[in-house]
Amino acid sequence: MHDERHPEDCKQVFAMLSEYLDEELAPQSCEELREHLSHCPPCIEFLDSLKRSVQLCHDCGLAETPPPLTEAERAQLVAAYERWRKRS
């Protein structure tokens, strides 16, 4: 099943997985990657994990950046920090 070169093959596969998922690999590279994945459970597991991570990121959506603090808010924050620091 796995030969002595397997760990090095896996490193090469790991390096290409993002491009593979983004469909940015040449057809020959895709075929080689699929061949490796057809008999390598650790790489299959890693690919599945990467797919889940990408999906979670997409599901989160873009968060809206809050507006910057006003000078009054900044002063309140600094004062609160100073009070906390004096108690510590």
C-alpha positions as CSV (number, residue, x, y, z in Angstrom):
1,M,0.0,0.0,0.0
2,H,2.5,2.7,1.2
3,D,6.1,2.7,0.0
4,E,9.1,4.3,1.7
5,R,8.6,7.6,-0.2
6,H,5.1,8.0,1.2
7,P,5.8,10.8,3.8
8,E,7.5,12.9,1.1
9,D,4.6,12.3,-1.3
10,C,2.2,13.4,1.4
11,K,4.2,16.7,1.9
12,Q,3.9,17.4,-1.8
13,V,0.1,16.6,-1.7
14,F,-0.4,18.9,1.3
15,A,1.4,21.7,-0.5
16,M,-1.0,21.4,-3.5
17,L,-4.3,20.9,-1.7
18,S,-5.4,24.5,-1.5
19,E,-4.7,25.0,-5.2
20,Y,-6.5,21.7,-5.9
21,L,-9.6,22.9,-4.0
22,D,-9.5,26.3,-5.8
23,E,-9.2,24.4,-9.1
24,E,-5.9,26.1,-9.9
25,L,-3.8,23.0,-10.7
26,A,-3.0,21.7,-14.1
27,P,-5.0,18.7,-15.1
28,Q,-1.9,16.4,-14.9
29,S,-1.3,17.6,-11.3
30,C,-4.9,17.0,-10.4
31,E,-4.7,13.5,-11.7
32,E,-1.5,12.7,-9.8
33,L,-3.1,14.2,-6.6
34,R,-6.3,12.1,-7.1
35,E,-4.2,9.0,-7.6
36,H,-2.3,9.6,-4.3
37,L,-5.6,10.4,-2.5
38,S,-7.1,7.1,-3.7
39,H,-4.8,5.1,-1.4
40,C,-3.7,7.5,1.4
41,P,-6.1,7.8,4.3
42,P,-4.1,10.5,6.2
43,C,-4.2,12.7,3.1
44,I,-7.9,12.1,2.6
45,E,-8.5,13.0,6.2
46,F,-6.4,16.2,5.8
47,L,-8.3,17.1,2.6
48,D,-11.6,16.6,4.4
49,S,-10.5,18.8,7.3
50,L,-9.3,21.5,4.9
51,K,-12.7,21.4,3.1
52,R,-14.5,21.7,6.4
53,S,-12.3,24.7,7.4
54,V,-12.9,26.5,4.1
55,Q,-16.7,25.9,4.5
56,L,-16.7,27.2,8.0
57,C,-14.9,30.4,6.9
58,H,-17.4,30.9,4.1
59,D,-20.3,30.3,6.6
60,C,-19.0,33.0,8.9
61,G,-19.4,35.7,6.3
62,L,-17.8,39.0,6.5
63,A,-18.0,40.9,9.8
64,E,-18.5,44.6,9.7
65,T,-15.7,46.6,11.1
66,P,-16.9,48.8,13.9
67,P,-16.3,52.6,13.6
68,P,-13.2,54.0,15.3
69,L,-13.5,55.1,18.9
70,T,-14.3,58.8,19.5
71,E,-12.0,60.8,21.7
72,A,-14.5,60.6,24.6
73,E,-14.7,56.8,24.2
74,R,-10.9,56.5,24.0
75,A,-10.6,58.6,27.2
76,Q,-13.1,56.4,29.0
77,L,-11.3,53.3,28.0
78,V,-7.9,54.7,29.1
79,A,-9.4,55.8,32.4
80,A,-11.0,52.4,33.0
81,Y,-7.7,50.7,32.2
82,E,-5.8,53.0,34.6
83,R,-8.3,52.2,37.4
84,W,-7.9,48.4,36.7
85,R,-4.1,48.7,36.7
86,K,-4.0,50.5,40.0
87,R,-6.1,47.7,41.6
88,S,-3.8,45.0,40.2
